[in-house]
Amino acid sequence: MDAVNFYHSVFGNSKVTRITHYCEAAEEVSCKPKGAVMSIAFELNGNKFVALNGGDEIKMNWGTSFVVPCDTQQEIADLWGKLSDGGQIIE
């Protein structure tokens, strides 16, 4: 949820569309407790994404790219500054 909240703070036109949770039957396989967030479907500027909480075995990677149309160099600089603020990596 932290990553989704971070992206929502960067892109103003965004929303969460669905949150799923691990059920009791998945506890043993996933090593996640019943009720833990499994996935979050969300939109950023009309583009759909799904964040998956795959567990500790799944390590973060850089496999996502954003293409964001900008009208000015200042808009690019502002977004870049927000996305790279403090070199924050959310896992």
VOTIMI-25266 format. One record per residue (C-alpha): residue number from 1; x negated, y, z negated. Coordinates in nm, 4 decimals. Example, Ala and Ser with C-alpha at 12.3 -4.5 7.8 and 13.67 -1.06 7.14 Angstrom:
% residues 2
+-----+----------+----------+----------+
: pos :       px :       py :       pz :
+-----+----------+----------+----------+
:   1 :  -1.2300 :  -0.4500 :  -0.7800 :
:   2 :  -1.3670 :  -0.1060 :  -0.7140 :
+-----+----------+----------+----------+
This chain:
% residues 91
+-----+----------+----------+----------+
: pos :       px :       py :       pz :
+-----+----------+----------+----------+
:   1 :   0.0000 :   0.0000 :   0.0000 :
:   2 :  -0.2948 :   0.2326 :  -0.0651 :
:   3 :  -0.4020 :   0.2250 :   0.2992 :
:   4 :  -0.0492 :   0.2966 :   0.4237 :
:   5 :  -0.0141 :   0.5858 :   0.1775 :
:   6 :  -0.3482 :   0.7231 :   0.2952 :
:   7 :  -0.2447 :   0.7169 :   0.6614 :
:   8 :   0.0874 :   0.8781 :   0.5692 :
:   9 :  -0.1026 :   1.1642 :   0.4055 :
:  10 :  -0.3017 :   1.2168 :   0.7283 :
:  11 :  -0.0201 :   1.1888 :   0.9832 :
:  12 :   0.2824 :   1.3938 :   0.8855 :
:  13 :   0.5289 :   1.2186 :   1.1172 :
:  14 :   0.5292 :   0.8761 :   0.9525 :
:  15 :   0.7523 :   0.6342 :   0.7672 :
:  16 :   0.7615 :   0.2874 :   0.6133 :
:  17 :   1.0141 :   0.0717 :   0.7960 :
:  18 :   0.9891 :  -0.2563 :   0.6033 :
:  19 :   0.8113 :  -0.4124 :   0.3058 :
:  20 :   0.7982 :  -0.7900 :   0.2556 :
:  21 :   0.6882 :  -0.9685 :  -0.0603 :
:  22 :   0.5382 :  -1.3066 :  -0.1359 :
:  23 :   0.7978 :  -1.5561 :  -0.2565 :
:  24 :   0.7526 :  -1.8193 :  -0.5240 :
:  25 :   0.6968 :  -2.0923 :  -0.2636 :
:  26 :   0.3994 :  -1.9007 :  -0.1184 :
:  27 :   0.2197 :  -1.8483 :  -0.4512 :
:  28 :   0.0054 :  -2.1624 :  -0.4336 :
:  29 :  -0.0982 :  -2.1198 :  -0.0697 :
:  30 :  -0.1561 :  -1.7446 :  -0.0779 :
:  31 :  -0.2945 :  -1.7128 :  -0.4318 :
:  32 :  -0.0677 :  -1.4084 :  -0.4604 :
:  33 :   0.1960 :  -1.3839 :  -0.7327 :
:  34 :   0.5643 :  -1.3870 :  -0.6492 :
:  35 :   0.6706 :  -1.0307 :  -0.5714 :
:  36 :   0.3288 :  -0.9078 :  -0.4525 :
:  37 :   0.3420 :  -0.7089 :  -0.1291 :
:  38 :   0.2792 :  -0.9354 :   0.1716 :
:  39 :   0.3219 :  -0.6870 :   0.4561 :
:  40 :   0.4248 :  -0.3302 :   0.5246 :
:  41 :   0.5667 :  -0.2245 :   0.8607 :
:  42 :   0.5203 :   0.1457 :   0.9200 :
:  43 :   0.5121 :   0.4122 :   1.1894 :
:  44 :   0.2584 :   0.6880 :   1.2480 :
:  45 :   0.3676 :   0.9497 :   1.5012 :
:  46 :   0.6126 :   0.6999 :   1.6516 :
:  47 :   0.3538 :   0.4197 :   1.6841 :
:  48 :   0.4334 :   0.0947 :   1.5036 :
:  49 :   0.1849 :  -0.0854 :   1.2768 :
:  50 :   0.1934 :  -0.3722 :   1.0289 :
:  51 :  -0.0455 :  -0.3932 :   0.7342 :
:  52 :  -0.0958 :  -0.7459 :   0.5996 :
:  53 :  -0.2093 :  -0.8262 :   0.2473 :
:  54 :  -0.3880 :  -1.1469 :   0.3381 :
:  55 :  -0.5695 :  -1.1965 :   0.0096 :
:  56 :  -0.9272 :  -1.1769 :  -0.1099 :
:  57 :  -1.0508 :  -1.4142 :   0.1606 :
:  58 :  -0.9621 :  -1.1610 :   0.4316 :
:  59 :  -1.2229 :  -0.8873 :   0.4479 :
:  60 :  -1.1618 :  -0.5435 :   0.5949 :
:  61 :  -1.2886 :  -0.4832 :   0.9473 :
:  62 :  -1.2894 :  -0.1943 :   1.1905 :
:  63 :  -1.0464 :  -0.3618 :   1.4331 :
:  64 :  -0.8018 :  -0.0720 :   1.4546 :
:  65 :  -0.8370 :   0.2379 :   1.6671 :
:  66 :  -0.6083 :   0.5371 :   1.6809 :
:  67 :  -0.5495 :   0.7420 :   1.9929 :
:  68 :  -0.3992 :   1.0729 :   1.8859 :
:  69 :  -0.3096 :   1.3393 :   2.1419 :
:  70 :  -0.4326 :   1.6794 :   2.0233 :
:  71 :  -0.3827 :   2.0212 :   2.1791 :
:  72 :  -0.6799 :   2.1985 :   2.0238 :
:  73 :  -1.0302 :   2.1280 :   1.9017 :
:  74 :  -0.9197 :   2.2503 :   1.5581 :
:  75 :  -0.6473 :   1.9852 :   1.5442 :
:  76 :  -0.9071 :   1.7185 :   1.6256 :
:  77 :  -1.1421 :   1.8535 :   1.3580 :
:  78 :  -0.8620 :   1.8607 :   1.0987 :
:  79 :  -0.7591 :   1.4990 :   1.1653 :
:  80 :  -1.1202 :   1.3801 :   1.1730 :
:  81 :  -1.1832 :   1.5549 :   0.8418 :
:  82 :  -0.8814 :   1.3911 :   0.6784 :
:  83 :  -0.9619 :   1.0441 :   0.8157 :
:  84 :  -1.3274 :   1.0578 :   0.7106 :
:  85 :  -1.2863 :   1.2511 :   0.3848 :
:  86 :  -1.5586 :   1.1349 :   0.1504 :
:  87 :  -1.6288 :   0.8254 :   0.3598 :
:  88 :  -1.3349 :   0.6549 :   0.1925 :
:  89 :  -1.2799 :   0.2909 :   0.2836 :
:  90 :  -0.9579 :   0.1321 :   0.1663 :
:  91 :  -0.9543 :  -0.2458 :   0.1497 :
+-----+----------+----------+----------+
